[in-house]
């Protein structure tokens, strides 16, 4: 009986160590919600080429900045604008203070399929149910930059924490329109271009967090490689400027 118990304890200990090792060896990447599909594909490619497991966590950039400020474990962080990156720099948790820009993006209007409210542009938002990103997140700041000069008053029916939440509201038909990045357009919504929005782009910075695992630098290089950039470009992201 004692021998059996010893064997069981040994197996349990071995399993525990393997589990901890697997978790500890994973590269933890925090990324803006708009990067979801792109980074999932990039992570798969990176894992197949290097054998390094990548753990992805997506949220609005401002939420990710708070996580870093609060000491959340991370190896790499990728955000949707440089303004939020400045907050992360102030946390003192980055290995370097110069961000690396790896992609660009710009905004578009989306409506439910069929465009039941006959939205043709932002000027049609007045009196309609509209979903916008909260102003503290990159898509919200960019939306404000574009709409501030317009001679209409937009009163959103809902303020959402990230572009994916805005898109969901539109897909479900809960609002007449929303503003998201062009990379968030799917066949479940109708895109309507915003005049001159391509000249008002957001730039995506990426950085390595202090005390990151060695593969972190390799992951950043992979995103900047022809493979990583090819995936981003195919999904609608612009090249770094």
C-alpha positions as CSV (number, residue, x, y, z in Angstrom):
1,X,0.0,0.0,0.0
2,X,2.8,2.4,0.9
3,X,4.6,1.6,-2.4
4,X,1.3,2.3,-4.3
5,X,0.9,5.6,-2.5
6,X,4.4,6.6,-3.3
7,X,4.0,5.8,-6.9
8,X,0.7,7.9,-7.0
9,X,2.4,10.8,-5.3
10,X,5.3,10.6,-7.7
11,X,3.0,10.6,-10.7
12,X,1.0,13.5,-9.3
13,X,4.2,15.5,-8.7
14,X,5.4,14.8,-12.2
15,X,2.1,15.9,-13.7
16,X,2.1,19.0,-11.6
17,X,5.6,20.0,-12.7
18,X,4.8,19.4,-16.3
19,X,1.6,21.5,-16.0
20,X,3.5,24.3,-14.3
21,X,6.3,24.2,-16.8
22,X,3.9,24.3,-19.8
23,X,2.1,27.3,-18.3
24,X,5.3,29.0,-17.3
25,X,6.9,28.5,-20.7
26,X,4.0,30.2,-22.6
27,X,4.7,33.6,-24.0
28,X,2.0,35.9,-22.7
29,X,0.9,38.6,-25.2
30,X,-1.6,41.3,-24.4
31,X,-3.1,42.8,-27.5
32,X,-5.8,45.4,-28.5
33,X,-9.2,43.8,-29.4
34,X,-9.0,44.9,-33.0
35,X,-5.9,42.6,-33.4
36,X,-7.8,39.5,-32.4
37,X,-7.9,37.5,-35.7
38,X,-4.5,38.8,-36.9
39,X,-2.7,37.9,-33.7
40,X,-4.4,34.5,-33.5
41,X,-3.2,33.6,-36.9
42,X,0.3,35.1,-36.3
43,X,0.5,33.2,-33.0
44,X,-0.4,29.9,-34.8
45,X,2.3,30.5,-37.4
46,X,4.9,31.5,-34.7
47,X,4.1,28.4,-32.6
48,X,4.5,26.1,-35.6
49,X,7.8,27.6,-36.6
50,X,9.4,28.0,-33.2
51,X,7.6,25.5,-30.9
52,X,7.0,28.3,-28.4
53,X,3.4,28.4,-27.0
54,X,1.7,31.8,-27.1
55,X,-1.0,32.8,-24.7
56,X,-3.1,35.7,-26.1
57,X,-5.3,38.1,-24.1
58,X,-7.4,40.7,-25.9
59,X,-9.1,43.9,-24.6
60,X,-9.4,47.6,-25.2
61,X,-6.0,49.3,-25.2
62,X,-6.9,51.4,-22.1
63,X,-7.8,48.2,-20.2
64,X,-4.5,46.6,-21.2
65,X,-2.7,49.7,-20.0
66,X,-4.4,49.4,-16.6
67,X,-3.4,45.7,-16.4
68,X,0.2,46.6,-17.0
69,X,0.1,49.4,-14.5
70,X,-1.4,47.0,-11.9
71,X,1.4,44.5,-12.5
72,X,-0.3,41.9,-14.6
73,X,2.1,39.2,-15.9
74,X,3.0,39.9,-19.6
75,X,5.9,39.5,-22.0
76,X,4.7,41.5,-25.0
77,X,2.0,44.3,-25.3
78,X,0.5,45.5,-28.5
79,X,-1.8,48.6,-28.5
80,X,-4.0,50.4,-30.9
81,X,-2.5,53.9,-30.5
82,X,0.6,55.7,-29.3
83,X,-1.2,57.8,-26.7
84,X,-2.1,54.8,-24.6
85,X,1.4,53.5,-25.1
86,X,2.7,56.6,-23.3
87,X,0.7,55.5,-20.3
88,X,2.4,52.1,-20.4
89,X,5.8,53.7,-20.7
90,X,5.1,55.7,-17.5
91,X,4.5,52.4,-15.7
92,X,8.2,51.7,-15.9
93,X,7.6,48.1,-17.0
94,X,9.0,48.2,-20.5
95,X,12.5,47.1,-21.5
96,X,12.8,50.1,-23.8
97,X,10.9,53.4,-24.1
98,X,10.9,53.6,-27.9
99,X,7.8,51.9,-29.4
100,X,7.9,49.9,-32.5
101,X,5.1,50.6,-34.9
102,X,3.9,47.5,-36.7
103,X,0.6,48.5,-38.4
104,X,-1.9,51.3,-39.1
105,X,-5.7,51.4,-39.2
106,X,-8.5,53.8,-39.9
107,X,-12.2,54.1,-39.2
108,X,-15.4,53.3,-41.1
109,X,-19.1,53.4,-40.4
110,X,-21.0,50.0,-40.2
111,X,-24.7,49.3,-40.2
112,X,-26.8,46.1,-39.9
113,X,-27.2,44.2,-43.1
114,X,-29.8,46.0,-45.3
115,X,-29.0,49.4,-43.6
116,X,-32.5,49.7,-42.3
117,X,-32.0,53.3,-41.1
118,X,-30.6,54.4,-44.5
119,X,-27.3,55.7,-43.1
120,X,-25.1,57.3,-45.8
121,X,-22.7,59.1,-43.6
122,X,-22.0,60.6,-40.1
123,X,-24.4,63.4,-40.9
124,X,-27.2,60.9,-40.7
125,X,-26.4,59.9,-37.1
126,X,-28.5,62.7,-35.6
127,X,-31.6,61.2,-34.1
128,X,-30.4,57.6,-34.8
129,X,-29.3,54.9,-32.4
130,X,-25.5,54.8,-32.6
131,X,-22.8,52.8,-30.9
132,X,-19.4,54.4,-30.4
133,X,-16.2,53.4,-28.6
134,X,-15.6,55.1,-25.2
135,X,-13.5,58.2,-25.6
136,X,-10.7,56.8,-23.5
137,X,-9.9,54.0,-25.9
138,X,-8.1,54.5,-29.3
139,X,-11.1,54.0,-31.5
140,X,-13.1,56.5,-29.4
141,X,-10.4,59.1,-29.5
142,X,-10.1,58.7,-33.2
143,X,-13.9,59.0,-33.7
144,X,-13.9,62.2,-31.6
145,X,-11.1,63.6,-33.8
146,X,-13.1,63.0,-36.9
147,X,-16.5,64.1,-35.6
148,X,-15.6,67.1,-33.6
149,X,-15.6,69.4,-36.6
150,X,-18.9,68.3,-38.0
151,X,-22.0,70.6,-37.6
152,X,-24.1,67.9,-35.9
153,X,-24.5,66.7,-32.3
154,X,-24.0,62.9,-31.9
155,X,-25.6,61.4,-28.8
156,X,-24.6,57.7,-28.8
157,X,-27.2,55.2,-27.5
158,X,-24.3,53.3,-26.1
159,X,-20.6,53.8,-25.3
160,X,-18.6,50.5,-25.8
161,X,-15.2,49.5,-24.3
162,X,-13.8,48.4,-27.7
163,X,-14.5,48.1,-31.4
164,X,-15.6,44.5,-31.1
165,X,-18.4,45.4,-28.7
166,X,-19.5,48.1,-31.1
167,X,-19.6,45.6,-34.0
168,X,-21.6,43.2,-31.9
169,X,-24.3,45.8,-31.2
170,X,-24.5,46.5,-34.9
171,X,-24.5,42.9,-36.0
172,X,-27.4,42.2,-33.6
173,X,-29.4,45.1,-34.9
174,X,-29.5,46.8,-31.5
175,X,-28.3,50.1,-33.1
176,X,-28.6,51.7,-36.5
177,X,-24.9,52.3,-36.9
178,X,-21.5,52.2,-35.3
179,X,-17.9,53.3,-36.0
180,X,-15.2,50.7,-36.0
181,X,-11.9,50.1,-37.8
182,X,-12.0,48.9,-41.4
183,X,-10.3,45.7,-40.2
184,X,-13.5,44.9,-38.1
185,X,-15.8,44.7,-41.1
186,X,-17.4,41.4,-41.7
187,X,-20.2,40.0,-44.0
188,X,-22.6,40.6,-41.1
189,X,-22.4,44.3,-41.4
190,X,-22.5,47.0,-44.2
191,X,-19.4,49.3,-44.3
192,X,-19.9,52.9,-45.3
193,X,-16.6,54.9,-45.9
194,X,-15.9,58.0,-43.8
195,X,-14.7,60.9,-46.0
196,X,-10.9,61.5,-45.4
197,X,-10.7,58.9,-42.6
198,X,-7.7,57.3,-44.4
199,X,-5.8,60.5,-43.6
200,X,-6.7,60.1,-39.9
201,X,-5.0,56.9,-39.1
202,X,-4.0,55.3,-35.8
203,X,-0.6,53.6,-35.4
204,X,-0.2,50.3,-33.5
205,X,2.9,50.1,-31.2
206,X,4.3,46.9,-29.8
207,X,6.8,46.6,-26.9
208,X,8.5,44.0,-24.7
209,X,7.6,44.0,-21.0
210,X,10.4,44.1,-18.4
211,X,11.6,40.6,-17.4
212,X,10.0,39.0,-20.4
213,X,10.8,35.5,-21.5
214,X,13.6,35.3,-24.2
215,X,11.1,34.4,-27.1
216,X,9.4,37.8,-26.6
217,X,12.0,39.5,-28.9
218,X,11.6,36.7,-31.4
219,X,7.8,37.2,-31.4
220,X,8.1,40.9,-32.1
221,X,10.5,40.3,-34.9
222,X,8.1,37.7,-36.3
223,X,5.3,40.3,-36.4
224,X,7.6,42.7,-38.3
225,X,8.7,39.9,-40.7
226,X,7.2,39.4,-44.2
227,X,5.1,36.6,-42.7
228,X,3.6,38.7,-39.9
229,X,3.2,41.7,-42.1
230,X,1.6,39.6,-44.8
231,X,-1.1,38.4,-42.4
232,X,-1.8,41.9,-41.1
233,X,-2.0,43.3,-44.6
234,X,-4.3,40.5,-45.8
235,X,-6.7,41.3,-42.9
236,X,-6.8,45.0,-43.8
237,X,-4.1,46.6,-41.7
238,X,-1.9,49.2,-43.2
239,X,1.9,49.0,-43.2
240,X,3.9,50.7,-40.5
241,X,4.6,54.4,-41.3
